Amino acid sequence: MSKPITKRPVPAARRKLPRSFRDLTPTKSFNPRTFFHEMVWKALLTKRAGNHRRPEFPRLKLGEVAITWIGHASFLIQFTDLNVLVDPNFANWLFLLKRVKRAGLKIEDLPPIDLVLLTHAHFDHFHKPTLRKLPHPKIGVMPRGVGSLAKNLGFSRIIELEWWESFAQKDWRVTFTPSKHWGARTIHDHHRGYGGFVLEHQGRKIYHCGDSAYFDGFKQIGKRFEPDVALLPIGAYYPENFREVHMGPDEAVKAFKDLRARWLVPMHYGTFKLSFEDMDEPPRWLMELIHKEGLAHHLKIMEEGVPEVF
C-alpha cells in the first residue's frame, strides 16, 4: 500500500524592500534632497493662504445640486434631501506636507452627512482624523479592500465596490468607475482598489474622478453616463513622469470632452505641494486652454467654501 503524498507548503514570496527613496513612489521620481526641497521646504516658506468661510448653503429646488469645494479633492455635494462628502480632508499637515491653503469651511459647519465617498486609500484622500470628526456619517462607500481602514471611524455602514459596481438606496445611486492610478496606502499595500464615482440623484449625474492619469476609460464613462458635472484633477503633473498617475490641465480638457459632460470643475491643485509645478500654474494653464477650445462657458473654477448651484 503506497503512502499518501504530503504536499509541502509553498513558502510565501519575500517582499522586496525598497532600494532607495525613489522606490516609495510609483513614478520613482524622488530622491530625498529633491523631495525635501520641492515638497517640504518650498511649502514651509509659503504663508498659508485662504480663509474658513461660514457657509451659506442655498435653498434648493428638486433637481438642483449645490457643490462646495472644500479644497484639494474634497467636496460637499447637496441635494434637497441628501448631503454627500467626497474625499474629505481638513488637515493642515500630512506628515511633513503643509497645507498651503486653508480648507474652505470648518468641519463643525458641515450639515449632517448622509453619504461619504472615498476614492482610494492615499492619505490626502482618505484622511482618518477628518473622518473621525465628521458629523455622524451614515454610509461610507469605497473601493474593494479599503473597508478595513474605515472601521471604527463612525460609519454606520461600509460598502466596498469593484469597478462598475453600484450601490443604491431610496432614489439615489452611486457607481464606482475605473481610473488610472494606484491604491496602495503603504509600500506593499497593493490589494486596495482605486477609482472615481458617479452619483445619480433627482435626474442629475455628478462625476468625481478621484486621482487619475488620462486613459481611454473616460470615453467609456462618458458613453455610459454623460455626467452633468465632472470634477477633474488638474495638478501634480510635473515632472513629466508624474503623468503616469496624474493629469495636467491639457489632459483634463481631453477627458472632459470624452466624458461629454456639461460642466468642468477643476480640483486637486493649490492645496498641498505634491509636485514640481508652481502652485498657481494649473488653473492659469487650464483657463488658457479652455478659451482656445471655445469652452469657457463650460468651465467653473470654484472658490473654496463657496457653494455653487448647478
DRENPALO-647540 format. One record per residue (C-alpha): residue number from 0; chain; x, y, z. Coordinates in nm, 2 decimals. Layout:
REM residues N
SITE   n chain      x      y      z
SITE NUM     A      X      Y      Z
...
END
This chain:
REM residues 310
SITE   n chain      x      y      z
SITE   0     A   0.00   0.00   0.00
SITE   1     A   0.15   0.33  -0.11
SITE   2     A   0.19   0.61   0.13
SITE   3     A  -0.02   0.92   0.08
SITE   4     A   0.17   1.21  -0.08
SITE   5     A   0.21   1.50   0.16
SITE   6     A   0.24   1.84  -0.01
SITE   7     A   0.48   2.08   0.14
SITE   8     A   0.35   2.43   0.18
SITE   9     A   0.50   2.67  -0.08
SITE  10     A   0.69   2.94   0.10
SITE  11     A   0.54   3.29   0.05
SITE  12     A   0.75   3.51  -0.18
SITE  13     A   0.96   3.76   0.01
SITE  14     A   0.86   4.12  -0.03
SITE  15     A   1.14   4.32  -0.18
SITE  16     A   1.25   4.61   0.04
SITE  17     A   1.28   4.95  -0.14
SITE  18     A   1.63   5.00  -0.26
SITE  19     A   1.60   5.38  -0.24
SITE  20     A   1.36   5.66  -0.16
SITE  21     A   1.26   5.66  -0.53
SITE  22     A   1.10   5.32  -0.49
SITE  23     A   0.85   5.46  -0.25
SITE  24     A   0.66   5.63  -0.53
SITE  25     A   0.51   5.46  -0.84
SITE  26     A   0.69   5.71  -1.07
SITE  27     A   1.02   5.66  -0.89
SITE  28     A   1.09   6.03  -0.92
SITE  29     A   1.21   6.14  -0.58
SITE  30     A   1.54   6.15  -0.41
SITE  31     A   1.55   6.27  -0.05
SITE  32     A   1.70   6.61  -0.14
SITE  33     A   1.46   6.68  -0.42
SITE  34     A   1.16   6.57  -0.21
SITE  35     A   1.26   6.79   0.08
SITE  36     A   1.33   7.10  -0.13
SITE  37     A   1.02   7.08  -0.36
SITE  38     A   0.76   6.94  -0.13
SITE  39     A   0.86   7.04   0.22
SITE  40     A   1.10   7.34   0.21
SITE  41     A   0.91   7.54  -0.05
SITE  42     A   0.58   7.48   0.13
SITE  43     A   0.73   7.59   0.47
SITE  44     A   0.84   7.92   0.31
SITE  45     A   0.49   7.97   0.17
SITE  46     A   0.24   8.16   0.40
SITE  47     A  -0.08   7.96   0.44
SITE  48     A  -0.35   8.14   0.24
SITE  49     A  -0.73   8.13   0.23
SITE  50     A  -1.00   8.16   0.49
SITE  51     A  -1.25   7.94   0.66
SITE  52     A  -1.59   8.06   0.55
SITE  53     A  -1.92   8.04   0.74
SITE  54     A  -2.10   7.87   0.45
SITE  55     A  -2.44   8.00   0.34
SITE  56     A  -2.59   7.68   0.19
SITE  57     A  -2.86   7.77  -0.07
SITE  58     A  -3.22   7.66  -0.06
SITE  59     A  -3.25   7.41  -0.33
SITE  60     A  -3.54   7.31  -0.56
SITE  61     A  -3.60   6.95  -0.67
SITE  62     A  -3.34   6.86  -0.93
SITE  63     A  -3.09   7.13  -0.82
SITE  64     A  -2.75   7.04  -0.68
SITE  65     A  -2.52   7.26  -0.48
SITE  66     A  -2.14   7.18  -0.48
SITE  67     A  -1.90   7.33  -0.23
SITE  68     A  -1.52   7.28  -0.29
SITE  69     A  -1.35   7.23   0.05
SITE  70     A  -1.01   7.22  -0.11
SITE  71     A  -0.78   6.96  -0.28
SITE  72     A  -1.02   6.67  -0.39
SITE  73     A  -1.27   6.74  -0.11
SITE  74     A  -1.63   6.83  -0.20
SITE  75     A  -1.97   6.87  -0.03
SITE  76     A  -2.25   6.78  -0.27
SITE  77     A  -2.60   6.87  -0.17
SITE  78     A  -2.95   6.79  -0.30
SITE  79     A  -3.28   6.88  -0.13
SITE  80     A  -3.27   6.55   0.07
SITE  81     A  -2.91   6.43   0.05
SITE  82     A  -2.57   6.55   0.18
SITE  83     A  -2.26   6.38   0.03
SITE  84     A  -1.89   6.43   0.11
SITE  85     A  -1.62   6.31  -0.13
SITE  86     A  -1.26   6.25  -0.01
SITE  87     A  -1.30   6.49   0.29
SITE  88     A  -0.97   6.63   0.41
SITE  89     A  -0.94   6.92   0.66
SITE  90     A  -0.58   6.86   0.76
SITE  91     A  -0.33   7.14   0.79
SITE  92     A  -0.05   6.89   0.77
SITE  93     A   0.00   6.55   0.60
SITE  94     A   0.31   6.43   0.78
SITE  95     A   0.58   6.67   0.65
SITE  96     A   0.35   6.82   0.39
SITE  97     A   0.20   7.16   0.48
SITE  98     A  -0.14   7.26   0.36
SITE  99     A  -0.07   7.60   0.19
SITE 100     A  -0.44   7.70   0.15
SITE 101     A  -0.69   7.66   0.43
SITE 102     A  -1.00   7.44   0.40
SITE 103     A  -1.29   7.65   0.27
SITE 104     A  -1.50   7.57   0.57
SITE 105     A  -1.47   7.41   0.91
SITE 106     A  -1.59   7.06   1.00
SITE 107     A  -1.83   7.19   1.26
SITE 108     A  -2.00   7.40   0.99
SITE 109     A  -2.09   7.09   0.78
SITE 110     A  -2.45   6.98   0.76
SITE 111     A  -2.54   6.62   0.88
SITE 112     A  -2.37   6.39   0.63
SITE 113     A  -2.57   6.10   0.47
SITE 114     A  -2.30   5.96   0.25
SITE 115     A  -1.92   5.97   0.22
SITE 116     A  -1.75   5.86  -0.10
SITE 117     A  -1.38   5.77  -0.07
SITE 118     A  -1.20   5.72  -0.40
SITE 119     A  -0.88   5.55  -0.27
SITE 120     A  -0.67   5.50   0.04
SITE 121     A  -0.40   5.76  -0.02
SITE 122     A  -0.35   5.99   0.28
SITE 123     A  -0.46   6.31   0.10
SITE 124     A  -0.79   6.14   0.00
SITE 125     A  -0.86   5.90   0.29
SITE 126     A  -0.77   6.12   0.59
SITE 127     A  -0.86   5.93   0.91
SITE 128     A  -0.85   6.22   1.15
SITE 129     A  -1.10   6.41   0.93
SITE 130     A  -1.33   6.11   0.90
SITE 131     A  -1.34   6.05   1.28
SITE 132     A  -1.46   6.41   1.33
SITE 133     A  -1.74   6.41   1.07
SITE 134     A  -2.10   6.47   1.20
SITE 135     A  -2.21   6.10   1.22
SITE 136     A  -2.19   5.99   0.85
SITE 137     A  -2.44   5.71   0.79
SITE 138     A  -2.28   5.53   0.49
SITE 139     A  -1.93   5.51   0.36
SITE 140     A  -1.87   5.38   0.00
SITE 141     A  -1.52   5.30  -0.10
SITE 142     A  -1.32   5.06  -0.33
SITE 143     A  -1.27   4.69  -0.25
SITE 144     A  -1.00   4.64   0.01
SITE 145     A  -1.04   4.99   0.17
SITE 146     A  -1.31   4.90   0.41
SITE 147     A  -1.07   4.76   0.67
SITE 148     A  -0.93   5.11   0.71
SITE 149     A  -1.27   5.26   0.77
SITE 150     A  -1.36   5.05   1.08
SITE 151     A  -1.41   5.25   1.40
SITE 152     A  -1.43   5.58   1.21
SITE 153     A  -1.80   5.64   1.28
SITE 154     A  -1.97   5.49   0.98
SITE 155     A  -2.30   5.30   1.04
SITE 156     A  -2.25   5.11   0.72
SITE 157     A  -1.94   5.04   0.50
SITE 158     A  -1.99   4.95   0.13
SITE 159     A  -1.70   4.83  -0.08
SITE 160     A  -1.73   4.83  -0.46
SITE 161     A  -1.54   4.70  -0.76
SITE 162     A  -1.52   4.90  -1.09
SITE 163     A  -1.87   4.94  -1.25
SITE 164     A  -2.05   4.81  -0.94
SITE 165     A  -2.33   5.03  -0.80
SITE 166     A  -2.49   5.08  -0.46
SITE 167     A  -2.84   5.24  -0.44
SITE 168     A  -3.07   5.35  -0.16
SITE 169     A  -3.40   5.51  -0.19
SITE 170     A  -3.38   5.71  -0.52
SITE 171     A  -3.00   5.77  -0.53
SITE 172     A  -2.73   5.56  -0.68
SITE 173     A  -2.35   5.57  -0.68
SITE 174     A  -2.14   5.38  -0.93
SITE 175     A  -1.77   5.31  -0.88
SITE 176     A  -1.58   5.39  -1.20
SITE 177     A  -1.22   5.30  -1.33
SITE 178     A  -0.92   5.53  -1.32
SITE 179     A  -0.55   5.51  -1.40
SITE 180     A  -0.38   5.55  -1.06
SITE 181     A  -0.29   5.31  -0.78
SITE 182     A  -0.44   5.23  -0.44
SITE 183     A  -0.16   5.13  -0.20
SITE 184     A  -0.16   5.31   0.13
SITE 185     A   0.17   5.17   0.23
SITE 186     A   0.47   5.03   0.03
SITE 187     A   0.33   4.68  -0.05
SITE 188     A  -0.04   4.75   0.02
SITE 189     A  -0.15   4.65  -0.33
SITE 190     A  -0.48   4.48  -0.26
SITE 191     A  -0.67   4.81  -0.22
SITE 192     A  -0.88   4.94  -0.51
SITE 193     A  -0.90   5.29  -0.65
SITE 194     A  -1.13   5.48  -0.89
SITE 195     A  -1.39   5.75  -0.92
SITE 196     A  -1.77   5.78  -0.86
SITE 197     A  -2.08   5.88  -1.05
SITE 198     A  -2.35   6.00  -0.81
SITE 199     A  -2.70   5.99  -0.96
SITE 200     A  -3.00   6.16  -0.78
SITE 201     A  -3.30   6.36  -0.89
SITE 202     A  -3.21   6.33  -1.25
SITE 203     A  -2.86   6.47  -1.21
SITE 204     A  -2.52   6.30  -1.25
SITE 205     A  -2.21   6.42  -1.07
SITE 206     A  -1.88   6.26  -1.16
SITE 207     A  -1.58   6.28  -0.92
SITE 208     A  -1.27   6.14  -1.09
SITE 209     A  -1.06   6.07  -0.78
SITE 210     A  -0.69   6.06  -0.88
SITE 211     A  -0.62   5.95  -1.24
SITE 212     A  -0.39   5.99  -1.53
SITE 213     A  -0.56   6.03  -1.87
SITE 214     A  -0.68   5.70  -2.01
SITE 215     A  -0.94   5.57  -2.26
SITE 216     A  -1.17   5.48  -1.97
SITE 217     A  -1.31   5.84  -1.98
SITE 218     A  -1.47   5.76  -2.31
SITE 219     A  -1.65   5.46  -2.16
SITE 220     A  -1.76   5.66  -1.86
SITE 221     A  -1.89   5.93  -2.08
SITE 222     A  -2.07   5.68  -2.30
SITE 223     A  -2.25   5.52  -2.00
SITE 224     A  -2.33   5.83  -1.80
SITE 225     A  -2.27   6.17  -1.98
SITE 226     A  -2.24   6.34  -1.64
SITE 227     A  -2.38   6.69  -1.58
SITE 228     A  -2.07   6.80  -1.38
SITE 229     A  -1.72   6.65  -1.40
SITE 230     A  -1.49   6.71  -1.11
SITE 231     A  -1.15   6.66  -1.26
SITE 232     A  -0.79   6.68  -1.12
SITE 233     A  -0.55   6.92  -1.29
SITE 234     A  -0.25   6.93  -1.06
SITE 235     A   0.06   6.72  -0.97
SITE 236     A   0.17   6.66  -1.32
SITE 237     A   0.53   6.78  -1.33
SITE 238     A   0.79   6.63  -1.38
SITE 239     A   0.66   6.45  -1.69
SITE 240     A   0.66   6.10  -1.55
SITE 241     A   0.40   6.21  -1.29
SITE 242     A   0.16   6.19  -1.57
SITE 243     A   0.17   5.81  -1.53
SITE 244     A  -0.07   5.86  -1.24
SITE 245     A  -0.20   6.23  -1.26
SITE 246     A  -0.34   6.46  -1.53
SITE 247     A  -0.23   6.81  -1.63
SITE 248     A  -0.49   7.07  -1.75
SITE 249     A  -0.43   6.97  -2.11
SITE 250     A  -0.54   6.61  -2.04
SITE 251     A  -0.82   6.72  -1.81
SITE 252     A  -0.97   6.91  -2.11
SITE 253     A  -0.94   6.60  -2.32
SITE 254     A  -1.10   6.39  -2.05
SITE 255     A  -1.38   6.64  -2.02
SITE 256     A  -1.46   6.61  -2.39
SITE 257     A  -1.45   6.23  -2.36
SITE 258     A  -1.70   6.24  -2.07
SITE 259     A  -1.95   6.45  -2.27
SITE 260     A  -2.01   6.65  -1.95
SITE 261     A  -2.18   6.99  -1.93
SITE 262     A  -1.96   7.15  -1.66
SITE 263     A  -1.59   7.11  -1.59
SITE 264     A  -1.49   7.18  -1.23
SITE 265     A  -1.11   7.15  -1.16
SITE 266     A  -0.97   7.01  -0.84
SITE 267     A  -0.65   6.86  -0.69
SITE 268     A  -0.44   7.18  -0.71
SITE 269     A  -0.35   7.47  -0.49
SITE 270     A  -0.38   7.30  -0.15
SITE 271     A  -0.08   7.07  -0.09
SITE 272     A   0.26   7.09  -0.27
SITE 273     A   0.26   6.75  -0.43
SITE 274     A   0.48   6.81  -0.74
SITE 275     A   0.72   7.05  -0.90
SITE 276     A   0.50   7.29  -1.10
SITE 277     A   0.41   7.63  -0.95
SITE 278     A   0.10   7.62  -0.73
SITE 279     A  -0.08   7.88  -0.94
SITE 280     A   0.01   7.72  -1.28
SITE 281     A  -0.27   7.46  -1.32
SITE 282     A  -0.57   7.69  -1.31
SITE 283     A  -0.39   7.95  -1.53
SITE 284     A  -0.30   7.70  -1.79
SITE 285     A  -0.65   7.54  -1.78
SITE 286     A  -0.82   7.88  -1.85
SITE 287     A  -0.58   7.94  -2.14
SITE 288     A  -0.66   7.60  -2.29
SITE 289     A  -1.03   7.63  -2.23
SITE 290     A  -1.05   7.97  -2.40
SITE 291     A  -0.85   7.83  -2.70
SITE 292     A  -1.10   7.55  -2.73
SITE 293     A  -1.40   7.78  -2.71
SITE 294     A  -1.53   7.60  -2.39
SITE 295     A  -1.52   7.89  -2.15
SITE 296     A  -1.90   7.86  -2.08
SITE 297     A  -1.84   7.51  -1.96
SITE 298     A  -1.57   7.59  -1.70
SITE 299     A  -1.65   7.66  -1.34
SITE 300     A  -1.34   7.74  -1.13
SITE 301     A  -1.47   7.73  -0.77
SITE 302     A  -1.36   7.92  -0.47
SITE 303     A  -1.31   7.71  -0.15
SITE 304     A  -1.61   7.73   0.08
SITE 305     A  -1.85   7.90  -0.17
SITE 306     A  -2.14   7.67  -0.28
SITE 307     A  -2.23   7.68  -0.65
SITE 308     A  -2.57   7.56  -0.77
SITE 309     A  -2.58   7.36  -1.09
END
